[in-house]
Structure formats: structure tokens, C-alpha cells
Amino acid sequence: MGANRPSRGAHIGTASFMVADAARGLGVGRALLDYVIDWHRRAGFAGIQFNAVVETNTAAVRLWQSAGFAIIGTVPGAFDSRAHGRVGLHVMFLKLT
């Protein structure tokens, strides 16, 4: 977790994490997401940008959206999925202030 970009972009935060297959459906993703949002708020960030949410990971997309994140763009074919071939990566954003 930290600033998404240095210098004049440092008011927008970012984070990266993955939930292991064995832990899916147990609330781990929600706990991590809640922590990420709280951490960024306490640190004074104006928003959070997730740069790469795989579009076929519908559970993650729904989770982010349930917390208020919006898909602001999709890079077509940017992720080479074993199951689906080349699929898009969403850029998702949550305004904090």
C-alpha cells in the first residue's frame, strides 16, 4: 500500500493483494479491503486506485464495487488467463475525500 504515483500524484493511493484459492469465500478479501480503505483514509489519501483487477475475477470486481469502487477503464487483453485466454484488466477507483 502507498501512493499510486510519486510527487504530484501521491494523493491517490494503491494496494495489491490476492486471496489464496483455499481462503476464498471466508471473508479474507473483505477484511483486506476494509483494512486498505481504512489505512488510506487515516493516511490522508484522496482516493484509492486499483490498477489491475482481472475482469473475469467477478468475485473481486463485485467486492470492490460493493465498497464503492467504480470501473474507470479496462485495458483489453492485458492479462493472459490460463482459463480464459487474454482478458481485460480493470482500473478501479474509490474517492475518499
C-alpha positions as CSV (number, residue, x, y, z in Angstrom):
1,M,0.0,0.0,0.0
2,G,1.1,3.5,-0.6
3,A,1.0,6.3,-3.2
4,N,-0.1,5.2,-6.7
5,R,2.3,7.7,-8.3
6,P,5.1,9.8,-6.8
7,S,5.1,13.6,-6.4
8,R,2.0,15.3,-7.8
9,G,0.1,12.0,-8.0
10,A,0.9,11.0,-4.4
11,H,-2.6,12.0,-3.1
12,I,-4.0,8.8,-4.7
13,G,-3.2,5.6,-3.0
14,T,-3.0,2.0,-4.3
15,A,-2.6,-1.5,-2.9
16,S,-2.1,-5.0,-4.3
17,F,-3.1,-8.3,-2.7
18,M,-4.5,-11.7,-3.7
19,V,-6.6,-14.2,-1.8
20,A,-5.4,-17.8,-2.0
21,D,-7.9,-20.2,-3.6
22,A,-8.2,-22.1,-0.3
23,A,-9.3,-18.9,1.6
24,R,-11.9,-17.7,-0.9
25,G,-15.4,-17.3,0.5
26,L,-14.1,-16.9,4.1
27,G,-14.2,-13.1,4.3
28,V,-10.4,-12.7,3.8
29,G,-10.9,-10.4,0.8
30,R,-13.4,-8.2,2.6
31,A,-11.2,-8.0,5.7
32,L,-8.2,-6.9,3.5
33,L,-10.3,-4.4,1.5
34,D,-11.7,-2.9,4.7
35,Y,-8.2,-2.5,6.1
36,V,-6.9,-1.0,2.8
37,I,-9.7,1.6,2.8
38,D,-9.2,2.5,6.5
39,W,-5.4,2.7,6.1
40,H,-5.7,5.1,3.2
41,R,-8.3,7.2,4.9
42,R,-6.1,7.5,8.1
43,A,-3.1,8.3,5.9
44,G,-5.0,11.2,4.3
45,F,-5.2,9.9,0.7
46,A,-7.9,11.5,-1.5
47,G,-8.7,8.2,-3.2
48,I,-7.6,4.6,-4.0
49,Q,-6.8,3.3,-7.4
50,F,-6.5,-0.4,-8.1
51,N,-4.6,-0.6,-11.3
52,A,-5.2,-4.2,-12.3
53,V,-8.4,-6.1,-11.4
54,V,-8.8,-9.1,-13.8
55,E,-12.2,-8.7,-15.4
56,T,-13.0,-12.4,-15.2
57,N,-12.4,-12.4,-11.4
58,T,-16.0,-11.4,-10.9
59,A,-15.9,-12.1,-7.1
60,A,-13.2,-9.4,-6.7
61,V,-14.9,-7.0,-9.1
62,R,-18.2,-7.4,-7.1
63,L,-16.4,-7.0,-3.8
64,W,-14.7,-3.7,-4.9
65,Q,-17.9,-2.4,-6.3
66,S,-19.8,-3.2,-3.0
67,A,-17.3,-0.9,-1.2
68,G,-17.9,1.9,-3.7
69,F,-15.2,1.3,-6.2
70,A,-16.1,2.1,-9.9
71,I,-14.5,0.7,-13.0
72,I,-13.0,3.7,-14.7
73,G,-11.4,1.9,-17.6
74,T,-10.4,-1.5,-18.9
75,V,-7.2,-2.4,-20.7
76,P,-8.3,-5.0,-23.2
77,G,-6.3,-8.3,-23.3
78,A,-3.8,-7.1,-20.7
79,F,-4.0,-10.3,-18.6
80,D,-3.2,-13.8,-20.0
81,S,-5.6,-16.1,-18.1
82,R,-5.0,-19.8,-18.1
83,A,-8.7,-20.4,-18.1
84,H,-9.9,-17.6,-20.4
85,G,-7.0,-16.5,-22.6
86,R,-6.3,-12.8,-22.8
87,V,-8.8,-10.8,-20.8
88,G,-9.1,-7.2,-19.7
89,L,-7.7,-5.6,-16.6
90,H,-10.0,-3.1,-14.9
91,V,-8.7,0.1,-13.3
92,M,-11.0,0.7,-10.3
93,F,-11.2,3.9,-8.2
94,L,-12.7,4.9,-4.9
95,K,-12.9,8.6,-3.9
96,L,-12.2,9.1,-0.3
97,T,-12.4,12.9,0.1
